[in-house]
């Protein structure tokens, strides 16, 4: 019998792992999975102050975009930027929760994990601000009569 190709195993090994063998919490119901996702979002809104700030900022940006009557492609770009920040914040909270669960000690690598996850949020926020300025800036200045 031929030896399995090590390179091929490294590519396909993960897909052969059955999560049901390792997690008693794997959901087989799509409705249950959706409810877990909504529960996670509600947790974020209730327990994470930054998420509430993001919710207000998201609503304000989208309201401004509607008031400025920006085109569909620009609106899609804003929605994508907003979504990336939300996703980064959610992943950051998940990383922090997993690290907090794994250790109660102050470990340098735990700090690295938390700081890097937080940096991902910062990167998303900076990119979103730049996108917002590029998309909303000119129409806003035009609407206010600052430029023609």
N, C-alpha and C positions, 0 to 999 in steps of 0.2 A: 504494500500500500504506500502511495506517495505521501511524503511529508506535506502538511498544509503550508501554504505560503504565508510566512510571518507578516509580510506587508499587507496581504489581503485580509488576514485575520485582524490586523489593527484597524482596517477600514470597516469591516463588517461585524466585529466583535460586539460593539455596543448595541447594534440593532437586534442582536440575538438575546439580549437580556430581557427577561419578562418581569416587568415592574410588580406584577401580582405576587411574585415569589419573595419580594423584599418589603413590600408595603401593604399593611392590612387596610389602608385607607384609599386604595385605588377605586375610583368610581366607575361603574359601568353604565350609569345613566347620564345622558346628555343634559337632562333637566337638572339633575343633582350637580353636575359639573358647572352649569351656568349659575346655579344658586351659590356655589362656593365662590365663583368669580365675583358675583354681586356682593357677597358677604365680605370679600377682601376689599372691594372698593369702598363699601360702607365703613369698614374698619379704618381705612386710610382717612376718610373724611372725618371720622369721629376722633381718632387718636393721633393723627399727624397734622400738626399745625400748618406745616408748609403746603400740604394738600389743600387745605381750606383757602390759603392765599392763592394757590394756583387756580382753584375753582373760580374765585372772584376775578382774577386776572384773565382767565380764559373767556369768561362771560363778557367782560369789558372789551377785550380785543375783538371778539366776534360781533358784539353790538356795534363797535366802531366800524368794523368792516362792512356791516350791513348798512349803516348810516352813510358811509362813503360810496356805497354801491359798487364795490370792487367786482371784477370779473370772476367767473367760476374758477379759472385756473389759479388766480391769486388766492381765492378763498380756500381752495384745496391745499395750497402751499401753507397757508396759516393753520389749517386743521392738522396737517401733517406735523408741523413744528410743535403745535400744542400737544399733540398726541405723543410725540417723542419725549417731551418733558414729563408728561404724566407717567409714561412707561418707565423712564429712568427713575423717577421717584418711587414707583411701586417696586422696582427691582432693588433699589437701595434699601427700602424698608425690609424686603425679604432677606437680603444679605445680612442686614443688621440683626434681624430676628434669629436667623440661623446661627450667626456668630454668638449671640447672647445665649442661645440654647446650648451651644457646644462648650462654652467655658464661662465661668464667672470671674476668672482671673483676668488681670490686665496683661495680655500677651502682645508683644510687638507685631506679630503677624495678624492678630485679630484687629489691631489698630490699622494695619495696612489694608485689610479687607474692607473695613468700614470707610476709611478715607478714600480709597479708590472708587468704591460705589458712590460715595458722595460727590466725588469729582465728576463722575458720569452725569449726575444731575446738573452740576454747575456747567458742564460743557453744553448740555442740551438747552439750558436756560440762556446762556450767552448766544448760542446759535439762533434760538427763537427770537431773542431781542433783535438781533441783526436782521433776521428775516422780516420781523414785524416792521422795523424801521424802513427797510427797502420796499416792502409791499404797501404799507400804510402811509409812510412819510410823504411821498409826492402827492397822492390824492388829498391828504389832509391839508398840506400846505396850499394846494390849489383851492380847496373848498374854503379855507380861511382867507383867501385872497392874497396870500404872501407871495405866491408865484403864479404865473399865468400859464 
